[in-house]
Amino acid sequence: MPLRKAEAEWKGSLTEGSGNLKLGSGAYEGSYSFISRFGEGEKGTNPEELIGAAHAGCFTMALDGALTKAGFTPTRLHTTASVRLDKVGEGFEITSILLELDGDVPDLSKDEFERFAHEAKANCPVSKALAGTKIELQIK
């Protein structure tokens, strides 16, 4: 299996400085700062947003793979990941991730869809990597 890489560079102090994040594939490169991470309104990304994108993508692919393997072809699967960063003690922690799933899978009951979704949440590699974080799933 290939080794995936990403880079981060930071210049300046924590609150006044800024940085750049870059994916090894070249698919994304962008800025981040104290305000884009802990505040609102400034253009730029943050590590938690990127974790959310990775988790949503991994979970959605795992669900699609399980459905396809079982003979179901999804018309559409859409996942939003909301990653919560909170002050805990003297530092910060990712305290929870909410995966919100909306999907259309012909010939699959709601109960079966939910079963596949919960299995995908438990088994996608990013969920496993984030096992120390509370991960919830809401299915529309």
C-alpha positions as CSV (number, residue, x, y, z in Angstrom):
1,M,0.0,0.0,0.0
2,P,1.2,3.5,-0.7
3,L,2.5,5.8,2.0
4,R,0.5,9.1,2.0
5,K,2.1,12.4,3.0
6,A,1.1,15.9,3.9
7,E,3.2,18.9,4.9
8,A,2.8,21.8,7.3
9,E,4.9,24.9,7.6
10,W,4.4,27.7,10.2
11,K,6.1,31.1,10.4
12,G,5.8,33.4,13.4
13,S,4.2,33.3,16.8
14,L,1.2,31.2,17.5
15,T,-1.4,34.0,17.5
16,E,0.2,36.3,15.0
17,G,1.9,33.8,12.6
18,S,0.5,31.8,9.8
19,G,1.1,28.6,8.0
20,N,0.6,26.5,4.9
21,L,-0.8,23.0,4.6
22,K,0.0,20.9,1.5
23,L,-1.1,17.4,0.5
24,G,1.5,15.2,-1.0
25,S,-0.7,14.4,-4.0
26,G,-0.9,18.1,-4.9
27,A,-4.7,18.1,-4.7
28,Y,-4.8,20.7,-2.0
29,E,-2.6,23.5,-0.7
30,G,-3.8,26.3,1.5
31,S,-3.2,28.6,4.4
32,Y,-4.1,28.3,8.1
33,S,-3.7,30.5,11.1
34,F,-4.7,30.9,14.7
35,I,-7.9,32.6,13.7
36,S,-8.9,30.1,11.0
37,R,-8.4,27.4,13.6
38,F,-9.8,28.9,16.8
39,G,-11.9,31.8,15.5
40,E,-14.3,32.5,12.6
41,G,-14.4,34.6,9.6
42,E,-10.8,34.4,8.4
43,K,-10.2,32.5,5.1
44,G,-8.1,29.4,5.6
45,T,-8.4,25.9,6.8
46,N,-7.4,24.1,10.0
47,P,-6.4,20.6,11.0
48,E,-9.8,19.7,12.3
49,E,-11.5,20.6,9.0
50,L,-9.0,18.4,7.2
51,I,-9.7,15.6,9.7
52,G,-13.4,16.0,9.0
53,A,-12.8,15.8,5.2
54,A,-10.7,12.7,5.7
55,H,-13.3,11.1,7.9
56,A,-16.3,11.9,5.7
57,G,-14.5,10.6,2.7
58,C,-13.3,7.4,4.3
59,F,-16.6,6.6,5.9
60,T,-18.5,7.3,2.6
61,M,-16.2,5.1,0.6
62,A,-16.4,2.3,3.2
63,L,-20.2,2.4,3.2
64,D,-20.2,2.4,-0.6
65,G,-17.9,-0.6,-0.7
66,A,-20.0,-2.6,1.7
67,L,-23.2,-1.8,-0.1
68,T,-21.6,-2.7,-3.5
69,K,-20.2,-5.9,-2.1
70,A,-23.7,-6.8,-0.9
71,G,-25.2,-6.2,-4.4
72,F,-26.6,-2.7,-3.8
73,T,-25.7,0.3,-6.0
74,P,-26.0,3.6,-4.2
75,T,-27.4,6.5,-6.3
76,R,-26.0,9.0,-3.9
77,L,-24.2,9.1,-0.6
78,H,-23.5,12.4,1.1
79,T,-21.7,12.7,4.4
80,T,-20.9,15.9,6.5
81,A,-18.4,15.5,9.3
82,S,-18.6,18.1,12.1
83,V,-15.4,18.0,14.2
84,R,-15.6,19.6,17.6
85,L,-12.5,21.2,19.1
86,D,-12.8,22.2,22.8
87,K,-10.6,23.6,25.5
88,V,-10.0,20.9,28.0
89,G,-7.9,21.8,31.0
90,E,-4.8,23.7,29.8
91,G,-5.0,22.5,26.2
92,F,-7.4,21.6,23.4
93,E,-8.9,18.3,22.3
94,I,-11.1,17.0,19.5
95,T,-14.0,15.9,21.8
96,S,-16.4,14.6,19.2
97,I,-17.1,14.0,15.5
98,L,-20.7,13.9,14.1
99,L,-21.1,12.2,10.8
100,E,-24.4,13.2,9.1
101,L,-25.3,10.8,6.3
102,D,-27.9,11.2,3.6
103,G,-28.2,8.6,1.0
104,D,-30.3,7.0,-1.7
105,V,-29.9,3.3,-2.3
106,P,-32.5,1.6,-4.4
107,D,-34.0,-1.6,-3.1
108,L,-32.6,-1.2,0.4
109,S,-34.8,-0.7,3.4
110,K,-34.1,2.0,6.0
111,D,-33.2,-0.5,8.6
112,E,-30.7,-2.3,6.3
113,F,-29.2,1.1,5.3
114,E,-28.7,2.0,8.9
115,R,-27.0,-1.3,9.7
116,F,-24.6,-0.9,6.8
117,A,-23.9,2.7,7.9
118,H,-23.1,1.8,11.5
119,E,-20.8,-1.0,10.3
120,A,-19.0,1.4,8.0
121,K,-18.6,3.9,10.8
122,A,-17.0,1.3,13.0
123,N,-14.8,-0.2,10.3
124,C,-13.5,2.7,8.1
125,P,-9.7,3.2,8.7
126,V,-10.1,6.8,9.8
127,S,-12.8,5.9,12.4
128,K,-10.3,3.3,13.7
129,A,-7.5,5.9,13.8
130,L,-9.8,8.3,15.8
131,A,-11.1,5.6,18.2
132,G,-10.2,7.8,21.2
133,T,-12.8,10.4,20.0
134,K,-16.5,10.1,20.5
135,I,-17.9,9.5,17.0
136,E,-21.7,9.8,16.4
137,L,-23.7,9.0,13.3
138,Q,-27.0,10.6,12.2
139,I,-28.8,9.1,9.3
140,K,-31.3,11.1,7.3
